[in-house]
Amino acid sequence: MKNYLGLLKYLRPYRRNVFLYFLFILLSVLFSVISITMLFPFLQIIFNGDKLVTIKPALTFSSTSVINTLQYYLSKIIIEHDKLFALSLVCVFIIFAILIKNAAVYMSYYVMSPMRNGMLMQLKNNLYDKILTLPIGFFTEQKKGDLMSRMTNDMSDLEVAVTNTMDGLIKEPVNIIFFLGFLVFLSPQLSLVLLVLLPIAGFIIGKISKSLKKQSNTAAEKNSDGLSILEETLSGMRIIKAFTAEKFIQNKFLSVNDELFHVKNKMNFKRDLASPVSEVLGIIVLCVILWFGGRLILENKNFGLNGAAFIMYIAIFSQIINPSKSLSTAFYNMQRGTAALRRIEEILQSTNTIVDKPNALKLAHFGSTIEFKNVSFAYNDVVILKDINLKIEKGKTVALVGSSGAGKSTLADLVPRFHDVSSGELLIDGINIKDYSLESVRNQISVVTQDPILFNDTIANNILLGKQDAPYEEMEEAAKVANAYNFIKQKEEGFETNIGDRGSKLSGGERQRLTIARALLKNPPILILDEATSSLDTESERLVQDAINNMMKNRTSIVIAHRLSTIRHADEIIVLQKGSIVERGSHEELLAIDGMYRKLIEMQEVR
């Protein structure tokens, strides 16, 4: 329940709707009570002419007084007209009351819909915004399938739960409280039995549904596991088929799906208990009231109700059974929604360690140097970089080389603050990078990665990603410098060609040249090139390398390369091993040292 109360903050823009919702709920309950309570005294008078009330009773705050007053006015109508007229009047009155009641019910749904949908829309927006702001390190710990599951399956479960519980947890309690209040008004003595029995029934329902939350959480985890396997299957289909691993991956998916099947069955068995259990308990309470009240009447003991009023009491109590069923079902659904909400809130409450300082400086332009001073970096207590001291002058090209896992990419990732240093300082123009705003730092940098990251959109929109307001001529020029213009113009729709999921409609070289065009259009002073040509064939590599050379002119470049032939002309080459700088210098200087760099060169047979 506490989790659900946290959703109330999303209702602030809908205060007017909240007020109207409660107003319409109260009207619907009021006219529901009126339609029932008015029927019995009217019919008692109509079909029993001997009991016409001709003397107007004093109106006091008691059930007997209210009923006698209604009987007096109805008797007056019968005397002035006839019983048939009075019966017709009763029917018209009941129809009018039910009409008003259902109109109020409809209007309550009408004003509730924007509240419910708006609350869920804002929650989904907040979740997506949070995912965008979390640091890169967060995503190395999370499976993509699990994050997608929280954004889709858990949001869907929460939407169903909110849809089913919002009405049940607000309207039905109002119904029950209103009817109970009227029952207490009719007979306080008899209602004491209710106040004892109803909490017992509520405790039984709560006990049964308590375990539903745990099972809902297990189901959500199995859902995310299944989605992760599906995502891996789609992205790795070529390898699965090449290694004839279809049966293996199928069994993996079927195992998770089978576990999900059993968990959902258990959930549904308990959820479906809500309505029948609450109805049985309601009927038991009704029978206890019927026996207890009937016994008092049969023994002629005065407890404030005559036979007709007692029948009305029972009829009104019967109206509590359906709201009680809806409330118990809503409570079951709430348990399932709470599990989904908890998984969503795990993301929303995740700590973002890379944030702007208050009054952060704006890096308007890169002026002179990028400097690493005694920089170390550790992730989950694993040291990745140790005591890095490196100064990169503006306009220079620095290459990072070393074996896999040496820390090259991590070192480069510190510059755009994908990670923050664990100790030491990273300075840009002599100022700690943490003193600048994230946006202003990243506006000075473009990144080209080993795997071209493109989006299922047009060529134009992929190039314009970092500078959406760029004119067509600038985009075209960036494509030309990136050696991408020729293949783009050969496409039937040119720059408006959709490139498919992750650029699947393009070749590897074409995809990489698009990412270079995107980096060029942004026109930053700092470039980070992470093994941009390592996965390309010889012809594509030449075209991409030419594009990279064009892009690096007059820019400060940090280049990560496995193919050492591409960085021979770097101003400085940094050799990393196990997170430390072991050698540094130009290509010729490092060859003369006859150390690790020379061994790497000889392994690739590049001289």
C-alpha positions as CSV (number, residue, x, y, z in Angstrom):
1,M,0.0,0.0,0.0
2,K,2.9,2.3,0.8
3,N,4.3,1.9,-2.7
4,Y,0.9,2.7,-4.2
5,L,0.7,5.9,-2.1
6,G,3.9,7.0,-3.8
7,L,2.0,7.1,-7.1
8,L,-0.2,9.9,-5.7
9,K,2.5,12.5,-6.6
10,Y,1.7,11.9,-10.2
11,L,-1.9,13.0,-9.6
12,R,-0.9,16.6,-8.7
13,P,-1.7,18.0,-12.2
14,Y,-5.2,16.3,-12.0
15,R,-6.4,17.9,-8.7
16,R,-9.7,19.0,-10.4
17,N,-10.3,15.5,-11.7
18,V,-9.7,14.0,-8.2
19,F,-12.3,16.4,-6.7
20,L,-14.8,15.6,-9.4
21,Y,-14.1,11.9,-9.1
22,F,-14.9,11.8,-5.4
23,L,-18.0,14.0,-6.0
24,F,-19.4,11.7,-8.6
25,I,-18.6,8.6,-6.4
26,L,-20.5,10.2,-3.5
27,L,-23.4,11.0,-5.8
28,S,-23.6,7.4,-7.2
29,V,-23.5,5.9,-3.7
30,L,-26.1,8.4,-2.3
31,F,-28.6,7.7,-5.1
32,S,-27.9,3.9,-4.8
33,V,-28.8,4.1,-1.1
34,I,-31.9,6.3,-1.9
35,S,-33.2,3.9,-4.5
36,I,-33.1,1.0,-2.0
37,T,-34.2,2.7,1.2
38,M,-37.2,4.5,-0.3
39,L,-38.6,1.3,-1.8
40,F,-39.5,-0.6,1.4
41,P,-41.6,2.1,3.2
42,F,-43.4,3.0,0.0
43,L,-44.3,-0.6,-0.8
44,Q,-45.3,-1.3,2.8
45,I,-47.9,1.6,2.6
46,I,-49.1,0.8,-0.9
47,F,-49.9,-2.8,-0.2
48,N,-51.2,-2.3,3.3
49,G,-53.9,0.3,3.3
50,D,-54.7,-0.2,7.0
51,K,-51.4,1.4,8.0
52,L,-51.7,4.8,6.3
53,V,-50.1,7.5,8.4
54,T,-52.3,10.5,8.6
55,I,-50.5,12.4,11.4
56,K,-47.2,14.0,10.5
57,P,-44.5,12.7,12.9
58,A,-41.8,14.8,14.4
59,L,-38.6,14.4,12.4
60,T,-35.7,13.4,14.5
61,F,-32.3,11.8,13.7
62,S,-33.4,8.2,13.9
63,S,-34.2,5.5,11.4
64,T,-37.8,5.1,12.7
65,S,-38.5,8.8,12.4
66,V,-37.2,9.0,8.8
67,I,-39.3,5.9,7.8
68,N,-42.4,7.3,9.5
69,T,-42.0,10.7,7.8
70,L,-41.7,9.0,4.4
71,Q,-44.8,6.9,5.1
72,Y,-46.7,10.0,6.0
73,Y,-46.0,11.7,2.7
74,L,-46.8,8.6,0.7
75,S,-50.0,8.1,2.7
76,K,-51.0,11.7,1.8
77,I,-50.4,10.9,-1.9
78,I,-52.6,7.7,-1.7
79,I,-55.4,9.6,0.1
80,E,-55.3,12.5,-2.5
81,H,-55.0,10.1,-5.5
82,D,-54.9,6.3,-5.3
83,K,-52.5,3.4,-4.8
84,L,-51.8,2.9,-8.5
85,F,-50.7,6.5,-8.8
86,A,-48.5,6.1,-5.7
87,L,-47.0,2.9,-7.1
88,S,-46.3,4.7,-10.4
89,L,-44.7,7.5,-8.5
90,V,-42.5,5.0,-6.7
91,C,-41.4,3.4,-10.0
92,V,-40.6,6.8,-11.6
93,F,-38.6,7.8,-8.5
94,I,-36.6,4.6,-8.5
95,I,-35.8,4.9,-12.2
96,F,-34.8,8.5,-11.7
97,A,-32.5,7.6,-8.8
98,I,-30.9,4.7,-10.7
99,L,-30.4,7.0,-13.8
100,I,-28.7,9.6,-11.7
101,K,-26.6,6.9,-10.0
102,N,-25.3,5.4,-13.3
103,A,-24.8,8.8,-14.8
104,A,-22.6,9.7,-11.8
105,V,-20.8,6.3,-12.2
106,Y,-20.1,7.0,-15.8
107,M,-18.8,10.6,-15.1
108,S,-16.5,9.1,-12.3
109,Y,-15.0,6.9,-15.0
110,Y,-14.8,9.8,-17.4
111,V,-12.8,12.0,-15.0
112,M,-10.7,9.0,-13.7
113,S,-9.4,7.9,-17.2
114,P,-7.1,11.0,-17.7
115,M,-5.9,10.6,-14.1
116,R,-5.0,7.0,-14.5
117,N,-3.5,7.2,-18.0
118,G,-1.7,10.5,-17.1
119,M,-0.1,9.0,-14.0
120,L,1.1,5.9,-15.9
121,M,2.4,8.1,-18.8
122,Q,4.4,10.3,-16.5
123,L,5.8,7.2,-14.7
124,K,6.9,5.7,-18.0
125,N,8.4,9.1,-19.0
126,N,10.3,9.3,-15.7
127,L,11.6,5.8,-16.1
128,Y,12.8,6.5,-19.7
129,D,14.4,9.8,-18.6
130,K,16.2,8.0,-15.7
131,I,17.5,5.3,-18.1
132,L,18.9,8.1,-20.3
133,T,20.7,9.8,-17.4
134,L,22.2,6.8,-15.7
135,P,26.0,6.3,-16.2
136,I,27.5,3.8,-18.6
137,G,28.7,1.6,-15.7
138,F,25.1,0.9,-14.7
139,F,24.3,-0.8,-18.0
140,T,27.3,-3.1,-17.7
141,E,25.7,-4.6,-14.6
142,Q,22.2,-4.9,-16.1
143,K,20.9,-7.2,-18.9
144,K,19.2,-5.3,-21.7
145,G,16.4,-7.8,-21.6
146,D,15.8,-7.1,-17.9
147,L,15.6,-3.3,-18.5
148,M,13.3,-3.8,-21.5
149,S,11.1,-6.1,-19.3
150,R,10.8,-3.4,-16.7
151,M,9.9,-0.8,-19.3
152,T,7.3,-3.1,-21.0
153,N,6.1,-6.1,-19.0
154,D,6.3,-4.4,-15.6
155,M,4.7,-1.2,-16.9
156,S,2.0,-3.3,-18.5
157,D,1.4,-5.2,-15.2
158,L,1.3,-2.0,-13.3
159,E,-1.1,-0.5,-15.8
160,V,-3.5,-3.4,-15.4
161,A,-3.1,-3.3,-11.6
162,V,-3.8,0.5,-11.4
163,T,-6.7,0.2,-13.8
164,N,-8.2,-2.6,-11.7
165,T,-7.4,-1.2,-8.3
166,M,-7.8,2.5,-8.6
167,D,-11.5,2.2,-8.8
168,G,-11.6,-0.7,-6.4
169,L,-9.5,1.0,-3.7
170,I,-11.4,4.3,-3.9
171,K,-14.9,3.7,-5.1
172,E,-15.6,0.5,-3.2
173,P,-14.4,1.7,0.2
174,V,-16.6,4.7,-0.2
175,N,-19.5,2.4,-1.0
176,I,-18.8,0.2,1.9
177,I,-18.3,3.1,4.4
178,F,-21.5,4.8,3.2
179,F,-23.6,1.7,3.4
180,L,-22.1,0.7,6.8
181,G,-22.8,4.2,8.0
182,F,-26.4,3.9,7.0
183,L,-26.7,0.4,8.6
184,V,-25.4,1.9,11.9
185,F,-28.0,4.6,11.5
186,L,-30.7,2.0,11.1
187,S,-29.6,-0.2,14.0
188,P,-26.5,0.5,16.1
189,Q,-27.0,-2.6,18.1
190,L,-27.2,-5.0,15.1
191,S,-24.3,-3.2,13.4
192,L,-22.0,-4.1,16.3
193,V,-22.0,-7.6,15.0
194,L,-20.8,-6.3,11.6
195,L,-18.0,-4.4,13.2
196,V,-16.7,-7.6,14.7
197,L,-17.2,-9.9,11.8
198,L,-16.0,-7.7,8.9
199,P,-12.4,-7.2,10.2
200,I,-12.2,-11.0,10.6
201,A,-13.2,-11.5,7.0
202,G,-10.7,-8.8,5.9
203,F,-7.9,-10.5,7.8
204,I,-8.6,-13.9,6.1
205,I,-8.6,-12.3,2.6
206,G,-5.3,-10.4,3.4
207,K,-3.7,-13.6,4.7
208,I,-4.5,-15.5,1.5
209,S,-3.2,-12.7,-0.8
210,K,0.0,-11.9,1.1
211,S,2.1,-14.4,-0.9
212,L,0.9,-13.1,-4.2
213,K,3.4,-10.2,-4.1
214,K,6.4,-12.6,-3.9
215,Q,5.1,-14.7,-6.7
216,S,4.5,-11.6,-8.9
217,N,8.1,-10.6,-8.3
218,T,9.3,-14.1,-9.4
219,A,7.1,-13.9,-12.5
220,A,8.6,-10.5,-13.4
221,E,12.1,-11.9,-13.1
222,K,11.2,-14.9,-15.3
223,N,9.7,-12.5,-17.8
224,S,12.8,-10.5,-18.0
225,D,15.0,-13.7,-18.3
226,G,12.8,-14.7,-21.3
227,L,13.1,-11.3,-22.9
228,S,16.9,-11.4,-22.4
229,I,17.1,-14.7,-24.2
230,L,14.9,-13.4,-27.0
231,E,17.1,-10.3,-27.4
232,E,20.2,-12.5,-27.5
233,T,18.6,-14.8,-30.0
234,L,17.7,-12.1,-32.4
235,S,21.1,-10.4,-32.2
236,G,23.0,-13.7,-32.3
237,M,20.9,-15.5,-34.9
238,R,23.8,-15.9,-37.3
239,I,26.0,-17.6,-34.7
240,I,23.2,-19.8,-33.4
241,K,22.6,-21.1,-36.9
242,A,26.3,-21.4,-37.7
243,F,26.9,-23.6,-34.7
244,T,23.6,-25.5,-35.0
245,A,22.7,-24.3,-31.5
246,E,19.0,-23.9,-32.1
247,K,18.1,-26.8,-29.8
248,F,20.3,-25.5,-27.0
249,I,18.9,-22.0,-27.1
250,Q,15.4,-23.3,-27.5
251,N,15.7,-25.5,-24.4
252,K,17.1,-22.5,-22.5
253,F,14.0,-20.4,-23.5
254,L,11.6,-23.3,-22.9
255,S,13.0,-23.8,-19.4
256,V,12.4,-20.2,-18.4
257,N,9.0,-20.1,-20.1
258,D,8.0,-23.3,-18.3
259,E,9.0,-21.8,-14.9
260,L,7.0,-18.7,-15.8
261,F,4.0,-20.9,-16.7
262,H,3.9,-22.5,-13.2
263,V,4.5,-19.3,-11.3
264,K,1.7,-17.5,-13.3
265,N,-0.7,-20.5,-12.6
266,K,0.0,-20.2,-8.9
267,M,-0.6,-16.4,-9.1
268,N,-3.9,-16.8,-10.9
269,F,-5.1,-19.5,-8.6
270,K,-4.7,-17.2,-5.6
271,R,-6.0,-14.1,-7.4
272,D,-9.1,-15.9,-8.6
273,L,-9.8,-16.9,-5.0
274,A,-10.4,-13.3,-4.2
275,S,-14.0,-13.0,-5.5
276,P,-15.4,-16.4,-4.3
277,V,-13.8,-16.2,-0.9
278,S,-15.1,-12.6,-0.3
279,E,-18.6,-13.6,-1.5
280,V,-18.7,-16.7,0.8
281,L,-17.5,-14.7,3.8
282,G,-20.0,-11.9,2.9
283,I,-22.9,-14.5,2.8
284,I,-21.7,-16.0,6.1
285,V,-21.8,-12.5,7.7
286,L,-25.2,-11.9,6.1
287,C,-26.6,-15.2,7.5
288,V,-25.2,-14.4,11.0
289,I,-27.0,-11.0,10.8
290,L,-30.2,-12.6,9.5
291,W,-30.2,-15.2,12.3
292,F,-29.3,-12.7,15.0
293,G,-31.8,-10.0,13.9
294,G,-34.5,-12.5,13.1
295,R,-34.1,-14.1,16.5
296,L,-34.6,-10.7,18.2
297,I,-37.7,-10.0,16.2
298,L,-39.2,-13.5,16.8
299,E,-38.6,-13.1,20.5
300,N,-40.2,-9.6,20.3
301,K,-37.1,-7.9,21.7
302,N,-36.8,-4.2,20.8
303,F,-33.6,-3.3,19.0
304,G,-34.8,-0.3,17.0
305,L,-36.2,-2.2,13.9
306,N,-39.6,-3.6,13.0
307,G,-40.0,-6.5,10.4
308,A,-40.0,-4.2,7.4
309,A,-37.1,-2.1,8.5
310,F,-35.1,-5.3,9.2
311,I,-35.8,-6.5,5.7
312,M,-34.5,-3.1,4.4
313,Y,-31.4,-3.6,6.7
314,I,-30.7,-7.0,5.1
315,A,-31.2,-5.5,1.6
316,I,-28.8,-2.7,2.3
317,F,-26.2,-5.1,3.7
318,S,-26.5,-7.2,0.6
319,Q,-25.3,-4.2,-1.3
320,I,-22.0,-4.4,0.5
321,I,-21.2,-7.9,-0.8
322,N,-20.3,-6.9,-4.4
323,P,-18.2,-3.9,-3.3
324,S,-16.4,-6.2,-0.9
325,K,-15.7,-8.7,-3.7
326,S,-14.4,-5.9,-5.9
327,L,-12.3,-4.6,-3.0
328,S,-10.7,-8.0,-2.3
329,T,-10.0,-8.5,-6.0
330,A,-8.4,-5.0,-6.1
331,F,-6.3,-5.9,-3.1
332,Y,-5.0,-9.1,-5.0
333,N,-4.3,-7.0,-8.1
334,M,-2.5,-4.4,-5.9
335,Q,-0.1,-7.1,-4.7
336,R,0.8,-7.9,-8.3
337,G,1.1,-4.2,-9.1
338,T,3.3,-3.6,-6.1
339,A,5.8,-6.2,-7.3
340,A,5.9,-4.5,-10.7
341,L,6.2,-1.0,-9.1
342,R,9.1,-2.2,-6.9
343,R,11.1,-3.3,-10.0
344,I,10.4,0.0,-11.7
345,E,11.4,2.0,-8.6
346,E,14.7,0.1,-8.4
347,I,15.6,1.9,-11.6
348,L,14.0,5.2,-10.6
349,Q,15.9,5.2,-7.3
350,S,19.2,4.1,-8.8
351,T,22.0,6.5,-7.8
352,N,23.4,8.5,-10.6
353,T,27.0,9.1,-9.5
354,I,27.9,11.3,-12.5
355,V,26.0,14.5,-12.1
356,D,26.7,18.2,-12.4
357,K,27.9,20.2,-9.4
358,P,25.7,23.2,-8.4
359,N,26.7,26.2,-10.5
360,A,28.9,24.0,-12.7
361,L,31.1,25.9,-15.2
362,K,30.4,25.8,-18.9
363,L,33.2,24.7,-21.2
364,A,32.5,27.0,-24.0
365,H,35.4,25.8,-26.1
366,F,38.4,23.5,-25.7
367,G,41.5,25.7,-25.3
368,S,44.8,24.0,-24.7
369,T,45.2,20.6,-22.9
370,I,43.6,17.4,-21.5
371,E,45.6,16.2,-18.6
372,F,45.4,13.0,-16.5
373,K,47.1,13.6,-13.1
374,N,47.7,10.4,-11.0
375,V,44.4,9.1,-12.3
376,S,43.2,5.7,-11.1
377,F,39.9,4.0,-11.7
378,A,38.3,1.0,-10.1
379,Y,35.0,-0.6,-10.8
380,N,33.4,-3.0,-8.2
381,D,36.7,-3.1,-6.3
382,V,38.5,-4.2,-9.5
383,V,41.4,-1.8,-10.4
384,I,41.3,-1.0,-14.1
385,L,43.6,2.0,-14.3
386,K,46.6,2.9,-12.0
387,D,48.5,6.2,-11.6
388,I,47.9,7.4,-15.2
389,N,49.8,10.6,-15.9
390,L,49.2,11.9,-19.4
391,K,49.0,15.3,-21.1
392,I,47.3,15.7,-24.5
393,E,48.0,19.1,-26.2
394,K,45.4,20.7,-28.4
395,G,45.6,19.5,-32.0
396,K,47.7,16.5,-31.2
397,T,46.9,12.8,-31.8
398,V,47.5,10.4,-29.0
399,A,47.1,6.6,-29.7
400,L,46.4,4.1,-27.0
401,V,47.6,0.5,-27.6
402,G,48.0,-2.6,-25.6
403,S,46.5,-6.1,-25.2
404,S,42.8,-6.7,-24.6
405,G,41.8,-5.6,-21.1
406,A,44.7,-3.2,-20.7
407,G,42.3,-0.3,-20.0
408,K,42.4,1.5,-23.3
409,S,38.7,2.1,-23.7
410,T,38.3,2.9,-20.0
411,L,40.9,5.6,-20.2
412,A,39.2,7.1,-23.3
413,D,35.8,6.9,-21.6
414,L,37.0,9.1,-18.8
415,V,37.3,12.1,-21.1
416,P,33.5,12.4,-21.9
417,R,32.8,11.4,-18.3
418,F,31.2,8.1,-19.1
419,H,33.0,7.2,-15.8
420,D,34.5,9.4,-13.1
421,V,38.0,8.8,-11.9
422,S,38.3,7.0,-8.6
423,S,41.4,9.0,-7.5
424,G,43.6,11.7,-9.1
425,E,42.3,14.4,-11.4
426,L,41.3,14.8,-15.0
427,L,41.8,18.3,-16.1
428,I,40.6,20.2,-19.2
429,D,42.3,23.5,-19.7
430,G,43.6,23.2,-16.2
431,I,40.2,22.8,-14.5
432,N,38.9,19.6,-13.1
433,I,36.4,18.0,-15.5
434,K,33.9,17.6,-12.6
435,D,33.7,21.4,-12.3
436,Y,32.2,21.6,-15.8
437,S,28.7,20.7,-16.8
438,L,28.3,17.3,-18.5
439,E,26.6,18.8,-21.5
440,S,29.2,21.4,-22.1
441,V,32.0,18.8,-21.9
442,R,30.3,16.3,-24.2
443,N,29.5,19.1,-26.7
444,Q,33.2,19.4,-27.3
445,I,33.6,15.6,-28.1
446,S,32.6,13.2,-30.8
447,V,33.0,9.4,-30.5
448,V,33.4,6.8,-33.2
449,T,33.1,3.3,-31.8
450,Q,34.3,-0.1,-33.1
451,D,30.8,-1.2,-33.6
452,P,28.9,1.4,-35.6
453,I,25.9,2.4,-33.5
454,L,23.1,3.6,-35.7
455,F,19.3,3.9,-35.3
456,N,16.3,2.5,-37.2
457,D,15.7,5.8,-39.0
458,T,16.8,7.6,-42.2
459,I,20.4,8.3,-43.1
460,A,19.8,12.0,-42.7
461,N,18.4,11.7,-39.1
462,N,21.4,9.4,-38.2
463,I,23.9,12.0,-39.4
464,L,22.0,14.9,-37.8
465,L,21.9,13.2,-34.4
466,G,24.4,15.5,-32.7
467,K,23.3,18.7,-34.6
468,Q,19.6,18.4,-35.5
469,D,19.4,22.0,-36.7
470,A,22.2,21.7,-39.3
471,P,21.3,22.8,-42.8
472,Y,21.2,20.3,-45.6
473,E,24.4,21.6,-47.2
474,E,26.4,21.0,-44.0
475,M,25.1,17.4,-43.7
476,E,26.0,16.8,-47.4
477,E,29.5,18.2,-46.8
478,A,30.0,16.0,-43.8
479,A,29.0,13.0,-45.8
480,K,31.5,13.9,-48.6
481,V,34.4,14.3,-46.1
482,A,33.4,10.9,-44.6
483,N,33.5,9.2,-48.0
484,A,29.8,8.4,-47.6
485,Y,28.2,10.8,-50.1
486,N,28.6,8.5,-53.1
487,F,26.9,5.4,-51.7
488,I,24.2,7.6,-50.2
489,K,23.3,9.2,-53.6
490,Q,23.1,5.7,-55.1
491,K,20.2,4.9,-52.8
492,E,16.8,5.4,-54.3
493,E,15.7,7.8,-51.6
494,G,19.1,9.3,-50.9
495,F,19.5,10.8,-47.5
496,E,15.8,9.8,-46.7
497,T,16.6,6.1,-47.0
498,N,15.7,4.1,-43.9
499,I,18.7,2.0,-42.8
500,G,16.9,-0.6,-40.7
501,D,17.6,-1.9,-37.3
502,R,21.2,-0.9,-36.3
503,G,21.8,0.0,-39.9
504,S,21.2,-3.6,-41.1
505,K,20.5,-2.5,-44.7
506,L,24.0,-1.1,-45.1
507,S,27.4,-2.8,-45.3
508,G,29.9,-2.5,-42.4
509,G,32.0,0.1,-44.2
510,E,28.9,2.2,-45.0
511,R,27.7,2.1,-41.4
512,Q,31.1,3.2,-40.1
513,R,31.3,6.0,-42.6
514,L,27.9,7.2,-41.5
515,T,29.1,7.4,-37.9
516,I,32.1,9.4,-39.1
517,A,29.8,11.8,-41.0
518,R,27.8,12.1,-37.8
519,A,30.9,13.0,-35.8
520,L,32.1,15.4,-38.5
521,L,28.8,17.3,-38.6
522,K,29.0,17.9,-34.9
523,N,32.4,19.5,-35.6
524,P,33.9,19.1,-32.2
525,P,37.5,20.0,-31.2
526,I,38.1,16.6,-29.5
527,L,37.7,13.1,-31.2
528,I,37.7,9.7,-29.6
529,L,38.2,6.9,-32.1
530,D,37.7,3.5,-30.5
531,E,39.2,0.9,-33.0
532,A,37.0,2.4,-35.7
533,T,38.5,0.2,-38.5
534,S,39.2,-3.1,-36.7
535,S,36.1,-5.0,-38.0
536,L,36.2,-3.9,-41.7
537,D,37.5,-5.5,-44.8
538,T,40.5,-4.1,-46.6
539,E,38.6,-1.9,-49.1
540,S,36.2,-0.6,-46.5
541,E,39.1,0.0,-44.1
542,R,40.9,2.2,-46.7
543,L,37.7,4.3,-47.3
544,V,37.0,4.6,-43.6
545,Q,40.7,5.4,-42.8
546,D,40.7,8.1,-45.4
547,A,37.5,9.5,-43.8
548,I,39.1,9.3,-40.4
549,N,42.3,11.1,-41.6
550,N,40.1,13.9,-43.0
551,M,38.2,14.1,-39.7
552,M,41.3,14.3,-37.6
553,K,42.7,17.4,-39.3
554,N,43.1,20.3,-36.8
555,R,41.5,18.3,-34.0
556,T,42.7,16.7,-30.8
557,S,42.3,13.0,-31.2
558,I,42.5,10.0,-28.9
559,V,42.8,6.9,-31.0
560,I,42.4,3.3,-29.7
561,A,43.8,0.9,-32.3
562,H,44.5,-2.9,-32.6
563,R,45.7,-2.4,-36.1
564,L,48.9,-0.6,-35.3
565,S,49.4,0.4,-38.9
566,T,46.7,3.1,-38.5
567,I,48.5,5.0,-35.7
568,R,52.1,5.1,-37.0
569,H,51.9,8.9,-37.5
570,A,50.4,9.6,-34.1
571,D,52.2,12.4,-32.1
572,E,52.5,10.1,-29.1
573,I,51.7,6.4,-28.6
574,I,50.8,5.2,-25.1
575,V,51.3,1.6,-24.4
576,L,49.1,0.2,-21.6
577,Q,49.5,-3.0,-19.7
578,K,47.2,-4.1,-16.8
579,G,46.0,-0.5,-16.4
580,S,49.4,1.2,-16.3
581,I,51.5,3.1,-18.8
582,V,54.5,0.9,-19.6
583,E,55.8,2.8,-22.6
584,R,55.2,6.1,-24.4
585,G,56.7,7.9,-27.4
586,S,56.5,8.1,-31.2
587,H,56.4,5.1,-33.4
588,E,60.2,5.3,-34.1
589,E,61.1,5.9,-30.5
590,L,59.1,2.9,-29.3
591,L,60.6,0.7,-31.9
592,A,64.1,1.7,-30.7
593,I,63.2,0.7,-27.1
594,D,62.7,-2.8,-28.2
595,G,59.9,-3.4,-25.7
596,M,56.3,-4.3,-25.6
597,Y,55.3,-2.0,-28.5
598,R,57.9,-3.6,-30.8
599,K,56.6,-7.1,-29.8
600,L,53.0,-6.0,-30.8
601,I,54.4,-4.7,-34.1
602,E,56.2,-7.9,-34.8
603,M,53.1,-9.9,-34.0
604,Q,51.2,-7.9,-36.6
605,E,54.2,-7.9,-39.0
606,V,54.0,-4.1,-39.5
607,R,57.3,-2.2,-40.0
